[in-house]
Amino acid sequence: MATRETFKQGLRWQIGDDKSVSFLLDNWVSQKTLLPFTQDSSIDRSLRVSDFITANNAWDFEKLSTYLPYSIVVSICAIHYQNILPQFD
């Protein structure tokens, strides 16, 4: 099990319109989860990345800003959508 966890630390997701990537618990922005950076301890841990994408296929800057520091929101808004696939660093 330890090998699997070490392997997973080097992975992150490429973001698309899939609803399977956890906003807080998956490594999709960097090699760490967003959980330690949240500004609201009551945030719903079941939120998906897709919950932060508007109907116009843009990041919901206002919603992201509710939960995360500005510097992280800017980093997220720089991410382009692709099919969700594991990406190796």
Biopython code that builds the backbone (N, CA, C, O; Angstrom):
import numpy as np
from Bio.PDB.StructureBuilder import StructureBuilder

atoms = [
    (1, "MET", "N", (0.809, -1.196, 0.000)),
    (1, "MET", "CA", (0.000, 0.000, 0.000)),
    (1, "MET", "C", (0.854, 1.262, 0.000)),
    (1, "MET", "O", (0.497, 2.245, -0.650)),
    (2, "ALA", "N", (1.967, 1.253, 0.713)),
    (2, "ALA", "CA", (2.832, 2.437, 0.783)),
    (2, "ALA", "C", (3.367, 2.793, -0.599)),
    (2, "ALA", "O", (3.489, 3.971, -0.935)),
    (3, "THR", "N", (3.686, 1.787, -1.397)),
    (3, "THR", "CA", (4.182, 2.041, -2.751)),
    (3, "THR", "C", (3.113, 2.719, -3.596)),
    (3, "THR", "O", (3.409, 3.637, -4.359)),
    (4, "ARG", "N", (1.888, 2.273, -3.461)),
    (4, "ARG", "CA", (0.785, 2.873, -4.216)),
    (4, "ARG", "C", (0.613, 4.346, -3.839)),
    (4, "ARG", "O", (0.436, 5.184, -4.723)),
    (5, "GLU", "N", (0.659, 4.670, -2.573)),
    (5, "GLU", "CA", (0.499, 6.059, -2.122)),
    (5, "GLU", "C", (1.657, 6.921, -2.604)),
    (5, "GLU", "O", (1.447, 8.069, -2.995)),
    (6, "THR", "N", (2.867, 6.392, -2.584)),
    (6, "THR", "CA", (4.021, 7.124, -3.091)),
    (6, "THR", "C", (3.868, 7.369, -4.580)),
    (6, "THR", "O", (4.162, 8.464, -5.060)),
    (7, "PHE", "N", (3.416, 6.374, -5.311)),
    (7, "PHE", "CA", (3.188, 6.517, -6.750)),
    (7, "PHE", "C", (2.143, 7.593, -7.027)),
    (7, "PHE", "O", (2.337, 8.430, -7.909)),
    (8, "LYS", "N", (1.033, 7.579, -6.281)),
    (8, "LYS", "CA", (-0.045, 8.537, -6.489)),
    (8, "LYS", "C", (0.397, 9.976, -6.228)),
    (8, "LYS", "O", (-0.161, 10.902, -6.816)),
    (9, "GLN", "N", (1.383, 10.179, -5.364)),
    (9, "GLN", "CA", (1.853, 11.532, -5.067)),
    (9, "GLN", "C", (2.450, 12.194, -6.295)),
    (9, "GLN", "O", (2.452, 13.422, -6.392)),
    (10, "GLY", "N", (2.955, 11.414, -7.230)),
    (10, "GLY", "CA", (3.557, 11.966, -8.435)),
    (10, "GLY", "C", (2.572, 12.174, -9.579)),
    (10, "GLY", "O", (2.969, 12.571, -10.675)),
    (11, "LEU", "N", (1.299, 11.910, -9.336)),
    (11, "LEU", "CA", (0.271, 12.055, -10.366)),
    (11, "LEU", "C", (-0.577, 13.291, -10.125)),
    (11, "LEU", "O", (-0.740, 13.742, -8.991)),
    (12, "ARG", "N", (-1.106, 13.824, -11.199)),
    (12, "ARG", "CA", (-2.160, 14.824, -11.084)),
    (12, "ARG", "C", (-3.062, 14.654, -12.290)),
    (12, "ARG", "O", (-2.690, 13.989, -13.257)),
    (13, "TRP", "N", (-4.244, 15.248, -12.243)),
    (13, "TRP", "CA", (-5.233, 15.077, -13.291)),
    (13, "TRP", "C", (-5.180, 16.235, -14.274)),
    (13, "TRP", "O", (-4.842, 17.362, -13.911)),
    (14, "GLN", "N", (-5.522, 15.938, -15.534)),
    (14, "GLN", "CA", (-5.809, 16.981, -16.514)),
    (14, "GLN", "C", (-7.318, 17.157, -16.480)),
    (14, "GLN", "O", (-8.063, 16.178, -16.442)),
    (15, "ILE", "N", (-7.766, 18.398, -16.494)),
    (15, "ILE", "CA", (-9.171, 18.683, -16.237)),
    (15, "ILE", "C", (-9.964, 18.848, -17.523)),
    (15, "ILE", "O", (-9.537, 19.535, -18.451)),
    (16, "GLY", "N", (-11.116, 18.211, -17.561)),
    (16, "GLY", "CA", (-12.055, 18.319, -18.662)),
    (16, "GLY", "C", (-13.454, 18.475, -18.101)),
    (16, "GLY", "O", (-13.624, 19.089, -17.048)),
    (17, "ASP", "N", (-14.452, 17.942, -18.767)),
    (17, "ASP", "CA", (-15.817, 18.113, -18.294)),
    (17, "ASP", "C", (-16.330, 16.915, -17.495)),
    (17, "ASP", "O", (-17.521, 16.837, -17.193)),
    (18, "ASP", "N", (-15.458, 16.000, -17.159)),
    (18, "ASP", "CA", (-15.833, 14.832, -16.365)),
    (18, "ASP", "C", (-16.162, 15.255, -14.938)),
    (18, "ASP", "O", (-15.664, 16.274, -14.459)),
    (19, "LYS", "N", (-16.976, 14.496, -14.276)),
    (19, "LYS", "CA", (-17.386, 14.823, -12.916)),
    (19, "LYS", "C", (-16.736, 13.912, -11.884)),
    (19, "LYS", "O", (-17.226, 13.810, -10.759)),
    (20, "SER", "N", (-15.652, 13.254, -12.241)),
    (20, "SER", "CA", (-15.057, 12.280, -11.330)),
    (20, "SER", "C", (-13.919, 12.823, -10.468)),
    (20, "SER", "O", (-13.528, 12.167, -9.502)),
    (21, "VAL", "N", (-13.382, 13.982, -10.782)),
    (21, "VAL", "CA", (-12.228, 14.499, -10.044)),
    (21, "VAL", "C", (-12.697, 15.306, -8.837)),
    (21, "VAL", "O", (-13.446, 16.273, -8.975)),
    (22, "SER", "N", (-12.249, 14.899, -7.666)),
    (22, "SER", "CA", (-12.599, 15.590, -6.434)),
    (22, "SER", "C", (-11.904, 16.948, -6.373)),
    (22, "SER", "O", (-10.696, 17.041, -6.588)),
    (23, "PHE", "N", (-12.662, 17.991, -6.084)),
    (23, "PHE", "CA", (-12.108, 19.333, -5.984)),
    (23, "PHE", "C", (-11.068, 19.429, -4.875)),
    (23, "PHE", "O", (-10.023, 20.053, -5.058)),
    (24, "LEU", "N", (-11.341, 18.823, -3.742)),
    (24, "LEU", "CA", (-10.454, 18.950, -2.577)),
    (24, "LEU", "C", (-9.471, 17.813, -2.389)),
    (24, "LEU", "O", (-8.374, 18.028, -1.874)),
    (25, "LEU", "N", (-9.839, 16.608, -2.795)),
    (25, "LEU", "CA", (-9.082, 15.431, -2.385)),
    (25, "LEU", "C", (-8.205, 14.809, -3.465)),
    (25, "LEU", "O", (-7.391, 13.938, -3.160)),
    (26, "ASP", "N", (-8.349, 15.235, -4.725)),
    (26, "ASP", "CA", (-7.487, 14.731, -5.800)),
    (26, "ASP", "C", (-6.408, 15.755, -6.140)),
    (26, "ASP", "O", (-6.603, 16.959, -5.975)),
    (27, "ASN", "N", (-5.277, 15.262, -6.612)),
    (27, "ASN", "CA", (-4.176, 16.134, -7.049)),
    (27, "ASN", "C", (-4.452, 16.577, -8.481)),
    (27, "ASN", "O", (-4.129, 15.852, -9.422)),
    (28, "TRP", "N", (-5.031, 17.729, -8.655)),
    (28, "TRP", "CA", (-5.316, 18.204, -10.012)),
    (28, "TRP", "C", (-4.735, 19.582, -10.285)),
    (28, "TRP", "O", (-4.612, 19.974, -11.445)),
    (29, "VAL", "N", (-4.375, 20.323, -9.245)),
    (29, "VAL", "CA", (-3.745, 21.631, -9.434)),
    (29, "VAL", "C", (-2.231, 21.488, -9.349)),
    (29, "VAL", "O", (-1.496, 22.084, -10.136)),
    (30, "SER", "N", (-1.783, 20.705, -8.403)),
    (30, "SER", "CA", (-0.352, 20.443, -8.223)),
    (30, "SER", "C", (-0.219, 19.033, -7.668)),
    (30, "SER", "O", (-1.130, 18.218, -7.812)),
    (31, "GLN", "N", (0.879, 18.750, -7.054)),
    (31, "GLN", "CA", (1.070, 17.415, -6.494)),
    (31, "GLN", "C", (0.483, 17.301, -5.097)),
    (31, "GLN", "O", (0.692, 16.300, -4.411)),
    (32, "LYS", "N", (-0.247, 18.317, -4.676)),
    (32, "LYS", "CA", (-0.927, 18.281, -3.382)),
    (32, "LYS", "C", (-2.417, 18.504, -3.615)),
    (32, "LYS", "O", (-2.825, 19.045, -4.643)),
    (33, "THR", "N", (-3.208, 18.086, -2.660)),
    (33, "THR", "CA", (-4.638, 18.364, -2.726)),
    (33, "THR", "C", (-4.885, 19.802, -2.300)),
    (33, "THR", "O", (-3.992, 20.455, -1.759)),
    (34, "LEU", "N", (-6.080, 20.293, -2.538)),
    (34, "LEU", "CA", (-6.440, 21.655, -2.148)),
    (34, "LEU", "C", (-6.936, 21.750, -0.706)),
    (34, "LEU", "O", (-7.079, 22.853, -0.178)),
    (35, "LEU", "N", (-7.196, 20.631, -0.072)),
    (35, "LEU", "CA", (-7.765, 20.632, 1.268)),
    (35, "LEU", "C", (-7.011, 21.529, 2.258)),
    (35, "LEU", "O", (-7.655, 22.272, 2.999)),
    (36, "PRO", "N", (-5.671, 21.490, 2.298)),
    (36, "PRO", "CA", (-4.974, 22.337, 3.275)),
    (36, "PRO", "C", (-5.090, 23.841, 2.991)),
    (36, "PRO", "O", (-4.805, 24.657, 3.867)),
    (37, "PHE", "N", (-5.501, 24.206, 1.789)),
    (37, "PHE", "CA", (-5.552, 25.615, 1.400)),
    (37, "PHE", "C", (-6.941, 26.238, 1.546)),
    (37, "PHE", "O", (-7.101, 27.444, 1.356)),
    (38, "THR", "N", (-7.937, 25.433, 1.877)),
    (38, "THR", "CA", (-9.298, 25.951, 1.940)),
    (38, "THR", "C", (-9.448, 26.966, 3.061)),
    (38, "THR", "O", (-8.858, 26.829, 4.133)),
    (39, "GLN", "N", (-10.252, 27.988, 2.789)),
    (39, "GLN", "CA", (-10.501, 29.055, 3.748)),
    (39, "GLN", "C", (-11.781, 28.805, 4.540)),
    (39, "GLN", "O", (-12.077, 29.534, 5.487)),
    (40, "ASP", "N", (-12.530, 27.796, 4.163)),
    (40, "ASP", "CA", (-13.812, 27.497, 4.794)),
    (40, "ASP", "C", (-13.785, 26.043, 5.246)),
    (40, "ASP", "O", (-13.854, 25.129, 4.425)),
    (41, "SER", "N", (-13.685, 25.838, 6.549)),
    (41, "SER", "CA", (-13.574, 24.472, 7.064)),
    (41, "SER", "C", (-14.854, 23.664, 6.880)),
    (41, "SER", "O", (-14.835, 22.441, 7.022)),
    (42, "SER", "N", (-15.953, 24.318, 6.570)),
    (42, "SER", "CA", (-17.217, 23.606, 6.384)),
    (42, "SER", "C", (-17.461, 23.216, 4.916)),
    (42, "SER", "O", (-18.546, 22.743, 4.579)),
    (43, "ILE", "N", (-16.471, 23.409, 4.051)),
    (43, "ILE", "CA", (-16.634, 23.091, 2.630)),
    (43, "ILE", "C", (-16.996, 21.616, 2.445)),
    (43, "ILE", "O", (-16.462, 20.738, 3.123)),
    (44, "ASP", "N", (-17.888, 21.375, 1.541)),
    (44, "ASP", "CA", (-18.364, 20.031, 1.225)),
    (44, "ASP", "C", (-17.248, 19.245, 0.534)),
    (44, "ASP", "O", (-16.825, 19.610, -0.563)),
    (45, "ARG", "N", (-16.782, 18.198, 1.149)),
    (45, "ARG", "CA", (-15.680, 17.403, 0.596)),
    (45, "ARG", "C", (-16.087, 16.579, -0.614)),
    (45, "ARG", "O", (-15.228, 15.998, -1.277)),
    (46, "SER", "N", (-17.366, 16.515, -0.914)),
    (46, "SER", "CA", (-17.804, 15.751, -2.084)),
    (46, "SER", "C", (-17.850, 16.613, -3.352)),
    (46, "SER", "O", (-18.216, 16.111, -4.415)),
    (47, "LEU", "N", (-17.489, 17.892, -3.263)),
    (47, "LEU", "CA", (-17.476, 18.755, -4.439)),
    (47, "LEU", "C", (-16.524, 18.210, -5.492)),
    (47, "LEU", "O", (-15.464, 17.673, -5.167)),
    (48, "ARG", "N", (-16.908, 18.351, -6.748)),
    (48, "ARG", "CA", (-16.098, 17.926, -7.880)),
    (48, "ARG", "C", (-15.557, 19.152, -8.590)),
    (48, "ARG", "O", (-16.114, 20.243, -8.463)),
    (49, "VAL", "N", (-14.487, 18.983, -9.329)),
    (49, "VAL", "CA", (-13.916, 20.088, -10.095)),
    (49, "VAL", "C", (-14.987, 20.685, -11.008)),
    (49, "VAL", "O", (-15.047, 21.901, -11.185)),
    (50, "SER", "N", (-15.818, 19.842, -11.576)),
    (50, "SER", "CA", (-16.868, 20.313, -12.487)),
    (50, "SER", "C", (-17.851, 21.258, -11.801)),
    (50, "SER", "O", (-18.532, 22.026, -12.479)),
    (51, "ASP", "N", (-17.938, 21.219, -10.481)),
    (51, "ASP", "CA", (-18.818, 22.131, -9.749)),
    (51, "ASP", "C", (-18.324, 23.578, -9.809)),
    (51, "ASP", "O", (-19.056, 24.499, -9.447)),
    (52, "PHE", "N", (-17.104, 23.775, -10.257)),
    (52, "PHE", "CA", (-16.497, 25.108, -10.313)),
    (52, "PHE", "C", (-16.325, 25.605, -11.750)),
    (52, "PHE", "O", (-15.606, 26.571, -12.005)),
    (53, "ILE", "N", (-16.995, 24.930, -12.675)),
    (53, "ILE", "CA", (-16.963, 25.328, -14.076)),
    (53, "ILE", "C", (-18.354, 25.828, -14.450)),
    (53, "ILE", "O", (-19.349, 25.145, -14.207)),
    (54, "THR", "N", (-18.421, 27.012, -15.035)),
    (54, "THR", "CA", (-19.707, 27.623, -15.385)),
    (54, "THR", "C", (-20.311, 26.976, -16.626)),
    (54, "THR", "O", (-19.673, 26.161, -17.292)),
    (55, "ALA", "N", (-21.538, 27.349, -16.920)),
    (55, "ALA", "CA", (-22.226, 26.858, -18.123)),
    (55, "ALA", "C", (-21.514, 27.313, -19.393)),
    (55, "ALA", "O", (-21.687, 26.710, -20.452)),
    (56, "ASN", "N", (-20.717, 28.372, -19.290)),
    (56, "ASN", "CA", (-19.948, 28.883, -20.441)),
    (56, "ASN", "C", (-18.574, 28.224, -20.550)),
    (56, "ASN", "O", (-17.714, 28.694, -21.295)),
    (57, "ASN", "N", (-18.369, 27.132, -19.805)),
    (57, "ASN", "CA", (-17.086, 26.410, -19.798)),
    (57, "ASN", "C", (-15.921, 27.287, -19.361)),
    (57, "ASN", "O", (-14.834, 27.226, -19.934)),
    (58, "ALA", "N", (-16.158, 28.092, -18.350)),
    (58, "ALA", "CA", (-15.106, 28.915, -17.755)),
    (58, "ALA", "C", (-15.065, 28.610, -16.256)),
    (58, "ALA", "O", (-16.044, 28.138, -15.678)),
    (59, "TRP", "N", (-13.935, 28.884, -15.650)),
    (59, "TRP", "CA", (-13.832, 28.715, -14.205)),
    (59, "TRP", "C", (-14.739, 29.717, -13.516)),
    (59, "TRP", "O", (-14.828, 30.866, -13.947)),
    (60, "ASP", "N", (-15.407, 29.304, -12.461)),
    (60, "ASP", "CA", (-16.261, 30.186, -11.668)),
    (60, "ASP", "C", (-15.371, 30.882, -10.639)),
    (60, "ASP", "O", (-15.201, 30.406, -9.516)),
    (61, "PHE", "N", (-14.809, 32.018, -11.048)),
    (61, "PHE", "CA", (-13.836, 32.745, -10.233)),
    (61, "PHE", "C", (-14.425, 33.111, -8.865)),
    (61, "PHE", "O", (-13.758, 32.978, -7.839)),
    (62, "GLU", "N", (-15.652, 33.563, -8.864)),
    (62, "GLU", "CA", (-16.288, 33.974, -7.607)),
    (62, "GLU", "C", (-16.440, 32.791, -6.646)),
    (62, "GLU", "O", (-16.144, 32.910, -5.457)),
    (63, "LYS", "N", (-16.896, 31.670, -7.158)),
    (63, "LYS", "CA", (-17.071, 30.480, -6.315)),
    (63, "LYS", "C", (-15.720, 29.971, -5.811)),
    (63, "LYS", "O", (-15.588, 29.620, -4.639)),
    (64, "LEU", "N", (-14.719, 29.931, -6.693)),
    (64, "LEU", "CA", (-13.379, 29.518, -6.272)),
    (64, "LEU", "C", (-12.854, 30.429, -5.168)),
    (64, "LEU", "O", (-12.252, 29.962, -4.201)),
    (65, "SER", "N", (-13.085, 31.725, -5.318)),
    (65, "SER", "CA", (-12.589, 32.713, -4.352)),
    (65, "SER", "C", (-13.252, 32.575, -2.987)),
    (65, "SER", "O", (-12.704, 33.017, -1.977)),
    (66, "THR", "N", (-14.413, 31.970, -2.958)),
    (66, "THR", "CA", (-15.101, 31.738, -1.689)),
    (66, "THR", "C", (-14.325, 30.755, -0.813)),
    (66, "THR", "O", (-14.348, 30.850, 0.414)),
    (67, "TYR", "N", (-13.644, 29.818, -1.452)),
    (67, "TYR", "CA", (-13.014, 28.732, -0.723)),
    (67, "TYR", "C", (-11.489, 28.777, -0.667)),
    (67, "TYR", "O", (-10.881, 28.179, 0.221)),
    (68, "LEU", "N", (-10.872, 29.483, -1.609)),
    (68, "LEU", "CA", (-9.412, 29.402, -1.741)),
    (68, "LEU", "C", (-8.766, 30.780, -1.773)),
    (68, "LEU", "O", (-9.413, 31.762, -2.138)),
    (69, "PRO", "N", (-7.486, 30.860, -1.392)),
    (69, "PRO", "CA", (-6.758, 32.123, -1.493)),
    (69, "PRO", "C", (-6.600, 32.556, -2.957)),
    (69, "PRO", "O", (-6.598, 31.730, -3.870)),
    (70, "TYR", "N", (-6.470, 33.840, -3.149)),
    (70, "TYR", "CA", (-6.381, 34.431, -4.492)),
    (70, "TYR", "C", (-5.295, 33.774, -5.346)),
    (70, "TYR", "O", (-5.532, 33.477, -6.517)),
    (71, "SER", "N", (-4.122, 33.546, -4.783)),
    (71, "SER", "CA", (-3.013, 32.979, -5.569)),
    (71, "SER", "C", (-3.350, 31.595, -6.115)),
    (71, "SER", "O", (-2.942, 31.252, -7.225)),
    (72, "ILE", "N", (-4.076, 30.814, -5.362)),
    (72, "ILE", "CA", (-4.482, 29.476, -5.826)),
    (72, "ILE", "C", (-5.566, 29.613, -6.903)),
    (72, "ILE", "O", (-5.550, 28.887, -7.896)),
    (73, "VAL", "N", (-6.502, 30.543, -6.704)),
    (73, "VAL", "CA", (-7.568, 30.763, -7.691)),
    (73, "VAL", "C", (-6.970, 31.159, -9.035)),
    (73, "VAL", "O", (-7.408, 30.676, -10.080)),
    (74, "VAL", "N", (-5.981, 32.026, -9.009)),
    (74, "VAL", "CA", (-5.321, 32.448, -10.250)),
    (74, "VAL", "C", (-4.658, 31.253, -10.929)),
    (74, "VAL", "O", (-4.728, 31.114, -12.150)),
    (75, "SER", "N", (-4.019, 30.397, -10.148)),
    (75, "SER", "CA", (-3.385, 29.193, -10.710)),
    (75, "SER", "C", (-4.423, 28.281, -11.357)),
    (75, "SER", "O", (-4.190, 27.731, -12.433)),
    (76, "ILE", "N", (-5.561, 28.124, -10.703)),
    (76, "ILE", "CA", (-6.621, 27.278, -11.244)),
    (76, "ILE", "C", (-7.162, 27.874, -12.542)),
    (76, "ILE", "O", (-7.376, 27.152, -13.515)),
    (77, "CYS", "N", (-7.381, 29.177, -12.557)),
    (77, "CYS", "CA", (-7.948, 29.821, -13.748)),
    (77, "CYS", "C", (-7.013, 29.741, -14.953)),
    (77, "CYS", "O", (-7.444, 29.952, -16.086)),
    (78, "ALA", "N", (-5.746, 29.440, -14.719)),
    (78, "ALA", "CA", (-4.791, 29.286, -15.817)),
    (78, "ALA", "C", (-4.834, 27.883, -16.422)),
    (78, "ALA", "O", (-4.222, 27.639, -17.462)),
    (79, "ILE", "N", (-5.549, 26.964, -15.783)),
    (79, "ILE", "CA", (-5.641, 25.588, -16.265)),
    (79, "ILE", "C", (-6.665, 25.501, -17.387)),
    (79, "ILE", "O", (-7.790, 25.980, -17.244)),
    (80, "HIS", "N", (-6.280, 24.895, -18.498)),
    (80, "HIS", "CA", (-7.183, 24.693, -19.635)),
    (80, "HIS", "C", (-7.827, 23.326, -19.522)),
    (80, "HIS", "O", (-7.257, 22.407, -18.934)),
    (81, "TYR", "N", (-9.012, 23.196, -20.087)),
    (81, "TYR", "CA", (-9.742, 21.936, -20.020)),
    (81, "TYR", "C", (-9.239, 20.959, -21.061)),
    (81, "TYR", "O", (-8.955, 21.327, -22.200)),
    (82, "GLN", "N", (-9.136, 19.711, -20.648)),
    (82, "GLN", "CA", (-8.817, 18.603, -21.536)),
    (82, "GLN", "C", (-9.581, 17.409, -21.008)),
    (82, "GLN", "O", (-10.225, 17.493, -19.963)),
    (83, "ASN", "N", (-9.516, 16.311, -21.713)),
    (83, "ASN", "CA", (-10.113, 15.109, -21.158)),
    (83, "ASN", "C", (-9.419, 14.778, -19.858)),
    (83, "ASN", "O", (-8.212, 14.980, -19.729)),
    (84, "ILE", "N", (-10.155, 14.278, -18.906)),
    (84, "ILE", "CA", (-9.552, 13.952, -17.618)),
    (84, "ILE", "C", (-8.806, 12.628, -17.746)),
    (84, "ILE", "O", (-9.409, 11.571, -17.928)),
    (85, "LEU", "N", (-7.525, 12.707, -17.650)),
    (85, "LEU", "CA", (-6.648, 11.549, -17.711)),
    (85, "LEU", "C", (-5.519, 11.760, -16.718)),
    (85, "LEU", "O", (-5.140, 12.906, -16.476)),
    (86, "PRO", "N", (-4.968, 10.709, -16.133)),
    (86, "PRO", "CA", (-3.823, 10.913, -15.260)),
    (86, "PRO", "C", (-2.667, 11.510, -16.036)),
    (86, "PRO", "O", (-2.424, 11.136, -17.183)),
    (87, "GLN", "N", (-1.963, 12.425, -15.422)),
    (87, "GLN", "CA", (-0.788, 13.039, -16.044)),
    (87, "GLN", "C", (0.407, 12.785, -15.139)),
    (87, "GLN", "O", (0.330, 13.019, -13.933)),
    (88, "PHE", "N", (1.490, 12.318, -15.695)),
    (88, "PHE", "CA", (2.690, 12.038, -14.928)),
    (88, "PHE", "C", (3.606, 13.232, -14.958)),
    (88, "PHE", "O", (3.851, 13.807, -16.019)),
    (89, "ASP", "N", (4.122, 13.617, -13.791)),
    (89, "ASP", "CA", (5.097, 14.719, -13.703)),
    (89, "ASP", "C", (6.507, 14.165, -13.730)),
    (89, "ASP", "O", (7.471, 14.927, -13.667)),
]
sb = StructureBuilder()
sb.init_structure("model")
sb.init_model(0)
sb.init_chain("A")
sb.init_seg("    ")
for serial, (resi, resn, name, xyz) in enumerate(atoms, 1):
    if name == "N":
        sb.init_residue(resn, " ", resi, " ")
    sb.init_atom(name, np.array(xyz, "f"), 0.0, 1.0, " ", f" {name:<3s}", serial, name[0])
structure = sb.get_structure()
